[in-house]
Amino acid sequence: MKTTLTNARGITLIAVVFLLLFLGGLGIAISRLAQNKALTADNELASQEAFYGAYAGVEWGMRQRVEAPLNTQFANLSADFTAGNALPGGVSFTTAYTRANDTLVAASTVRGCTRSLQINGFCCSVTNLYGYGWCCPVTCGHSSPQNLFSLAGGGNGMLANQPIFFALPQAANAAGAGIILAGAQTYSGTGNTLPPAGTTPAYINITGNLALNANGQMTINGPAGTNKLTVYVGGNMTLGDAAAITINGNVQIVITGSLTLVQNSKLLLNPNAELLVQTGGGVTLGNNTVINSGPGNGGNATNALIMSTGDVLMGSGISLQGGIYTMGNVSAGQNDIIAGAIAAGGSITTGVNTTLIPNQSAASQTLAAISPC
């Protein structure tokens, strides 16, 4: 009998020990589970805080673009996208703008958790969202317009029926170091210059049409280096019969309407000059017109680019050295000579004896060389 009771006590003691071990292990497991849940919850909260910090950085970056003068180049504007910015609650964000691919990245780190947001085609996103300005053609035309021009530069130099889209150009709408020429501006004779002698504005805002009458001559002087002179035309731009405009330095002409070169007129570039023409309407080039000095006459196809949201219509006997990049159709006449590349959202047609000399180097470098943004 005593042996039985002793055995029972031993079994009970073992059971109690195992129960205590189980309860202890359970307690430890529950404690660790609670700790893990707390840590997970904190990580999730930190991730959420970091996300909203990065989101705030994106909004801040967009506001920097919107509040800057329209003519501000991104090379200068990007200097604002470098410093950290503190938010309430100890959250902060950093932003970085990359000109090469036109992206804005905003990042925020909270308790070791980093979240970032990126806007591809930053220029285009902002200008489309707020309905002003001209999208940067480096990223806001075709999804990869440099590749598009590289393709156009091979083979016959033409690439038609591409999904090309960009915003309509608008005249300057911001105050700053610019000159406003109110109403239509008409020039005749020789010795005409823009900007006026003795001035070096960042832009010229012509609020109406710009016309150079028959046989007239004009020089547009832009800066050298990475800066450029932007000439905004709030209407149409027309060069009369045998009129000529010579470009010095870096010039960008933004035309809200159409561009017309009447027969025998010329749009010439001096050595090392760069010209980007953007039109909200079409482009008409009359018979025997010359753009960028013509093939073999010193022009550089990498330094001239015509962008248009409308059709590009060319007469006969035209010499053009550069790129054509349009949302519409391109129609060339007879005996035209075009050195460079053509890319169009619509069709491309050529007349009898039209010669297109593919320039793959020009095609792939045109947009990068001009750096319109």
Phi, psi and omega in degrees: 000315178298322179297320180296316179295321179296317178298321180295319178296321180295318179295319180297318180298316178298318180297319179296318179298313179298321179296318178295318177298318180297314180295321178296315178297320178297319178297317178297316180299316179296320179296315179294321178298317178296319179296316180297319179296320179295318179294318178298316179299320179293320178296318178296319178295317178296320179297318179293317178298319179294322178299312181291332173295316178295322179297319177298323178296321177297314180297321179297316180298318178296321179295324177301317180294317185293320185277348178283152175304146185302327184276001181295126179282148181293334177299327178273320183296327184296343177297336178282347186259045183232327187278153174284153182228126184274142176242164176301149178083013177083004178273143177220164178223158173236152178229151178216128178252132179246113183294324187303319180241013174053055179238145173244127179243126175245135183225150177217139179238125179232119180048048176083356180258122182250132173234144180221151176232143182231135174253114174274143185063049187302314180302311183296320180301314183288314183293323177290321182296318183260000170069033177216165173082185181237127181296145177295119184292347179295330182229348190251010170265242170297157183303334176214074186296333177295318175296323179300315179290328177297320178294317180295333181287340177267173179061234183268006176079009183232140177222107184259170173056047177258147180284077184262126179220136169204165186285154176293138177287146178230158180288165181301137179234020183228147176282163179158202183278063181230174178241133176254124174249102189285138176078186181292142179240118181239131183237146178223164176072202184246171176080010179282136179225146169230133353291168179304150182305138178086003180238149177224066182284159175285333178205162174236125181251102175267114189280350178234208179287156174239124181225137171245113187292170182308135179066007178285157179228140180216147173240131175250118185256110175258169179284164173268176179080215185270344179282167179211159172262126176256126176252109178270131177241115184279014178210229179259157176239128185225133171251123182286181182304124177063019174281157183216135172242130178249133182256128171245140178072206184256120185227139174235125179249117182252112186246119180287334179259226184251164176244128179229125171249110179290164186310142176069006179276163186222142172235099193252149176242127172286165180306137178071006176279154177229140182222126171240124177246127179238127181235139175276342175252207180270181177232127178238122179246116182286176182302137174064025175281157183230132175234128179064043172070347179083152181304133176083359182249024175098354179287153179241115186296340180283349188253008179224132180215131175248123177245136183215143173273351180247196181282152174247113184246125183241138176279207183260152175071030183272142172243120181223129178236108183155200183249148171239127186223105190223149174282342184261211180261158175238128179231116179260150181268202181274145173060026175281149175236117183235120178249122181141239182202152177232130173230134186220146173286337178247217185272161174233121179234148180231151179269187181294135177063020173285133181245124174245118184261104181298135178233092186297323177297315179296318183298318183278342184256347189306305184292318181294323183291322183281328178045067186292340183262000000 
